[in-house]
Amino acid sequence: MKVSVDTNVLVRAVMGDDAAQARVAARVLTDASLVGVALPCLCEFVWVLRKVYGLQTDDIAGAIRTLLNAANVQVNRPAVDAGLAVLEAGGDFADGVIAYEGSWLGGEMFVSFDKQAVALLASTGQAARLL
């Protein structure tokens, strides 16, 4: 079976806070021949782990890397790597994903009202401007 997972499946598998759902989630993730993880799912995943469960950046990045290392998981790896780079630099995972995808779509400069996002992206050499 090939599946596309929702954020709550990843959260249950990682957090195990509902034992029955955690077992089902783990079984689906391990038994599927392909697990498609959309970028919005990972953005939500990071937000939930940080805001709802209070996990620290290292733990969140570790959970994502564990997921990426599974042989059956398919993601837009360059976009996820961009998100991880911004997350680990102290920013928002989603900002890294957004900047990457915008560039991939032909954008030449990331623009935002978010000072931290612009500063972090600019510090990595990306064209970024504060509006």
C-alpha positions in Angstrom: 0.0 0.0 0.0 1.2 3.5 -0.9 -0.1 6.2 1.5 0.0 10.0 1.9 0.0 10.8 5.6 -1.7 13.5 7.6 0.2 15.4 10.3 -1.7 13.6 13.1 -0.3 10.2 11.9 3.2 11.5 12.3 2.5 13.1 15.6 1.0 9.9 17.0 3.9 7.9 15.8 6.5 10.2 17.3 4.8 11.3 20.5 2.9 8.0 21.4 0.5 10.0 23.5 -2.4 7.9 22.5 -1.2 4.3 22.7 -3.8 2.8 20.3 -3.4 5.4 17.7 0.4 5.3 18.0 0.4 1.6 17.3 -1.8 2.1 14.2 0.4 5.0 13.0 3.6 3.0 13.5 2.1 0.0 11.6 1.0 2.2 8.7 4.4 3.9 8.5 6.4 0.7 8.6 4.1 -1.5 6.4 3.4 1.0 3.6 5.6 0.5 0.5 5.6 4.2 0.1 4.8 7.0 2.6 4.3 10.4 0.9 4.9 13.3 3.2 3.7 16.6 1.8 5.5 19.8 2.7 2.5 21.3 4.5 2.3 18.2 6.6 5.9 18.7 7.8 5.3 22.4 8.4 2.3 21.5 10.6 4.3 18.7 12.2 7.0 21.1 13.3 4.5 23.6 14.6 2.6 20.9 16.6 5.8 19.5 18.1 7.0 22.9 19.1 3.7 24.7 20.2 1.6 21.8 21.5 4.3 19.5 22.9 7.0 22.0 23.7 9.8 20.0 22.0 13.1 21.7 21.4 14.6 22.4 18.0 17.1 19.5 18.2 14.4 17.0 19.0 12.2 18.3 16.2 15.0 18.2 13.7 15.9 14.7 14.9 12.3 13.5 14.4 12.3 14.8 10.8 15.7 13.3 10.1 14.5 9.9 11.4 11.5 10.1 9.1 13.7 11.1 6.2 16.0 8.1 6.8 13.1 5.6 6.4 13.5 3.8 3.0 9.8 4.1 2.2 9.4 7.8 2.8 9.2 10.2 -0.1 9.5 14.0 0.5 10.8 17.0 -1.5 14.2 16.5 0.1 15.8 19.8 -1.0 12.8 21.8 0.4 13.0 19.8 3.7 16.7 20.4 3.9 16.1 24.1 3.4 13.5 24.1 6.2 15.8 22.2 8.5 18.6 24.7 7.9 16.4 27.6 8.9 15.0 25.7 11.9 18.4 24.8 13.2 19.6 28.4 12.7 16.8 29.5 15.1 14.1 30.3 12.6 10.9 28.8 11.4 11.0 25.5 9.4 8.1 26.8 7.2 10.1 29.9 6.2 12.9 27.8 4.8 10.4 25.6 2.9 8.6 28.7 1.5 11.8 30.4 0.4 13.1 27.2 -1.3 9.8 26.5 -3.1 9.5 30.2 -4.1 12.9 30.0 -5.6 12.1 26.7 -7.3 9.1 28.3 -8.8 11.2 31.1 -10.3 11.2 33.7 -7.5 14.5 35.6 -7.3 14.1 37.1 -3.8 12.3 36.1 -0.6 10.4 39.0 0.7 8.7 39.2 4.1 7.6 41.4 7.0 9.3 38.9 9.3 12.7 40.4 10.3 14.1 37.1 11.7 13.2 35.1 8.6 14.8 37.7 6.2 17.9 37.9 8.4 18.4 34.2 8.6 17.8 33.6 4.9 20.1 36.5 4.0 22.8 35.1 6.3 22.8 31.9 4.2 23.4 33.8 1.0 19.9 33.9 -0.2 18.4 37.0 -1.7 16.0 38.2 1.0 14.4 41.6 1.6 12.4 43.0 4.5 9.3 44.8 3.4 
